[in-house]
């Protein structure tokens, strides 16, 4: 059987159903909205944002959008929601076309006091994040505001030696971090050893993949 991936039109249909239910007083109490690994583009996000802002999914605290064709512009569309109704997310994943500019948007949200409840942040396979994007995420960690962050995925993000060093230096700002996934990146052996040592000192599992140690 062929796997059918959702496209933007499917999200529009979902939003229409959510709006209809909300208008009828049957608002969903779901906590998870998972649209990962589909064929969504930035165009799928405005109607979804409008529906959530209108109260159609008041209990959502997990938003999974990784593995889609979502860019910095899509994250900018989400920004008011992440600074508003979804400021208290415990899980956020997004991608796969973020650049360092998108990472800086996330860092700015953290600096403003949003996303402080995050337990999981997954930016894997955003291959254009690079060292600059990794440094922005490290900066967000270094603020000390991500006190509940337990798992961070930055595998396949184009990170090099500088990004690995920035992450290692920022680990102290995320005291609850238990798993850091950084495989499929471009840093060298020395940088990998440095990051592994920094993780070990903080009790963090440095992982190449979800199950494999770095």
Secondary structure, DSSP 4 states (H G I P E B T S, - for coil): -PPPPP-HHHHHHHHHHHHHHHHTT------EEE--SS--BGGGHHHHHHHHHTTTTTT--EEEETTSB-BHHHHHHHHHHHTTTTTT-SEEEE-SB-BHHHHHHHHHHHHTT-STT-SEEE-TT-TB-HHHHHHHHHHHHHTT--TT--EEE-TTS---HHHHHHHHHHGGG-TT--EEE--S----HHHHHHHHHHHHHHT-EEESSSSSB-
